Amino acid sequence: MLKEMLENVRLRTPLIHNITNYVTVNDCANILIACGASPIMSDELAEVEEITTICNALNINIGTLNSHTIPSMLAAGKKARSLSHHVLLDPVGAGASKLRTNTALRILDEVKPSAVRGNISEIKALAMGEGSTKGVDADVADTVTDDTLEQSIGFVKSFAAKTGAVVAVTGAIDIVTDGNRTFVIRNGHPMLSRITGSGCMLSAMTAAYLAANPETPLEATAAAVCAMGLCGEKAQERLTDCDGNSTFRDYLIDEIYNLSGDALEAGAKYELR
């Protein structure tokens, strides 16, 4: 199943429109190329509808939100959905400010994205209309652990059912659900949290998996999450005592580039509930 999701990305080479943050835009472009897709970065209101029309999916990331990009996100999102394109929302830092939280809620309401990917604090902020985050990182009190897993699954499933979106909550344990079926994923390594942009890269890559597998959004999202976690493990294994987080980032992109469907199927650590 996961193998097919990955291989479809490489076979169909989807073009992904990204309205993303300027901190990680280069990494998002490179991870899309590495996984077999192609990126377009455009947040100019005068062209976003035209750009998204020629693409296969849209990735909206509010990490460096501003008054210029909000109208562009809404316009592109509505256009993409009118064309039945998948739209992914990454609500970076939701809960840290009213602007971020309210903008993400507005996108949920007006665009109705087909997938949402964030950490548990961001998803809680959207579900509850408020929250506390550590910058753009999850609050430690919200961390998904084995002790809180069942409760967290119930919460995320409820949010997915409410929004109609596939919801991916990523962290030490990942939860991906459409409100009915749920993947609990245990791939990954703490080094993924030592670089800026691993979540942003995953969101961009997830949009590519959704575009290449439009009829199976839950499985596509789960495959992307497994792929990022597995490649994080492989990248860490390559590090020497002289290497740090910068080298890890490069290795991560390399591992995504070289990942095969068979390797993903063999290395993915998940259970379906």
N, C-alpha and C positions, 0 to 999 in steps of 0.2 A: 504493500500500500504506500509506504513512505517513499520507496524506490520510484514508483510511478510519478509521484508528485514532483520529485527532483528532476527526473528525466524529462518530464513535460516542460519544465522551465528551459532546459537546454535545447529541447527540440523546437519550441515555439518562440524562443527569444523575445519575450514580451517587452514592450516599451512602457516604462513607468514614469509618470509625471510626479515630481516631488515638489511640494511646497514645504520646505523643511528649514531647520535652523542653520544659521551660518557658522556655528561652532563645528558641526560635523558634516557639513554638506559634501566635502571631498570624500570622506570615508563612505558615506551613503552611495555616492556615485561609483566608487571602486568596488563596494560589496555587490552592487547590482551587476556590474560587469563580471565579477568573479563567479557569481552564481549562474550566469548564462543569460541575464537580461540586459536591457539597455536603459540608461537614465536620461531624463530631461529635467532640468531644474528651471522652473519659471514661477515667479510670484507677482508678475506685473499684471494688474487688473485688466489692462487693455488687451492682453493676449491669452490669459489663462484658459478661457473657455475654448478658444481655438486650439491651443496646445493640447488640452486634455482630450479633445475630440479625436486626435490622431494617435492617442496612447491607448493602452490596454487596461490600465488601472491608475489610481491616484493615491499617493501617500501624503497625508496631512500631518505635520509635526509642529506643535506649538511651542517648541523650545525657546525660540527668540521672538516671541509674539510682539507685534506692534500694530499700530493703527493702519499702516499701509497694507499689511498682509491679511488682516482679518477679512476684509471684503473679498480679497482674492481667493481665500480658502473657501468661503461660502459660495462664491460664483462657480469656481471650478468644481466643488463638491456637488452642487446641484446639477451642473451640466453632466458630470460623469455618471451620476445616478440616473439621469434622464436617458442616457445611452446604455444603461444596464451594466456599467463598468463597476468593478469592485472599488470601494473607497475604504482605506484604512485610516483610522485616527489614532495618533500617538499623543495623548494628553500630557505632555511633559510638564511637570511641576504643578499640575492641577492641585489645588488646595493651598499652594504657596501664596497666591494672590487672588483677589476677586476677579481681576481681568482674566487670568488664565482659567479659573474655574468656570466663570460665566461664558467665556468664549467656547470652551470645550462643550459645555452643556448646550449652547446654541447650535454648534455643529451637530451634536447628537440629535437635536430636535429638528433642525431644518434640512440637514443633509441625509440623516439616517445612514451613517456608514455601515458597511457590511461587516467590518471587523474593528475592534478596539484593542490596542496593545499597550500595556503600561505596568508599572509596579503596583503593589497592593494598595499603597497609600493614595496613589492617583485614582485608582478605580474606586476606592472608598469615598474620595472627595466628590467624584461624579455621582455616585449612588446616593450620597447623603447631602450633597450641595455644599459641603464644607470639609475641611480636614486639616491635618498637619503633616507637612512633608519636610524632610531635611534637604532644603534646596530642591533639586530635582530627584533626590534619592528617597527611597522608602523610609518612613519612620521605623525605628527599631521595634517599637511597640506593635507594629502591624505585620512583622515578619511571619511568613508562612513556615511553620515547622510541622513535624509529625504530630505534635500535640494539638495544633490548631488546624490541621489539614481538613478534617471533616467539616468543621465550621466554615472554613474559608471556601471550600468547594460549594457549600450551600449558598453562601453569600454571592459568589461569582456566578453561579448558575442563575440565581434570581435576577442579577443585573443583566445577564445575557438575555433572559426571557423578556425582561422589561424593555430592552432596547432593540431586540430582534437581531442583534449582532453577535458574531463569534467574538468572545472575549478571551484574550490571552493575558494572564497575569504572570509576569516573569520575576524570578528571584532564585533563592536557593532551591526551592521546589517550584516548578512551573505548573500552572493550571490553565488548560485551554478547553473551553466549553461553548456549546451553542444553546445551553439551557436544558438540554436533554442528555446528550452524551458528553462525557468529560475525559480528557486526557490528563493524567498526572505524570509529569515528565521530570526525570532526575538526572538529565545530562547537564554538563556545565562545570565551571571551575571558578573559584573566587577571583582569579585574575581578570575575569570579564568585568568585574566591578572596579578594576584598577586602571581602566582606560575610559576616557570620555568618548562616548559614542557607540558602545556595544548595543545599547537598546535602540538607538536611532538606526543603526545598521540593520538590526533585526527587523524593525518596522518596514524599512525599505525592501528588504529581502522578502518579507512576508507578503507585501503587495505584489511582488513578482510571482510568488507561488500561487497567490489567489488568481492573478491574471492568467496563469498557465493552466489552472485547474478550476475554472469558474463554477463547475457544478458541484464541487466538493470542498466548500470553504473551511469546514472544520478540519478535515484531514490535511488540507493544504497548509493551514496555519500551524497545526501540530508538527507537520514535517519541517517547516521552516524553523520552529523553535527547537526541535530536536537537532537539526543541522547546525544551528549556531552553538548550541551547548556542546555537541560532540566535537565540533571544530575548535571550540575553546579548550577542551581537554587535550586535543591533539597538539594545539599550539603551545600549551604549557609544557607538554612533554618534550618539546624541542628546545626549551630554554636552557642555557648554560648559566654558570655562576656569574658570567660577565653580562648577561642580558637583563633587560628590565621591561617596563610596560610598553615602551615604544616598539621594541623588537616583537613583543607579544602581539601587538596590533598587526604588524606586518605578517607574522606567521598566521594569524587568524584569517586574514584575507587570502593568503596562500592556501590554507587548508580548505576554505570554502571553494576556491578555484579548482582544487584537485579532488574534491569529494565526489565519490561515485554513488550511484543509487544503491549498489550492493553494500558499500561501506556504511551508508546511512542506515540501511535496514539492519545490518549486523550490530551496529554500535548504539542504536537508539535505545534508551532506557525509559520505558513508559508502561503504564497500565491504563486500560480503558474502563471507565466506570459508567 
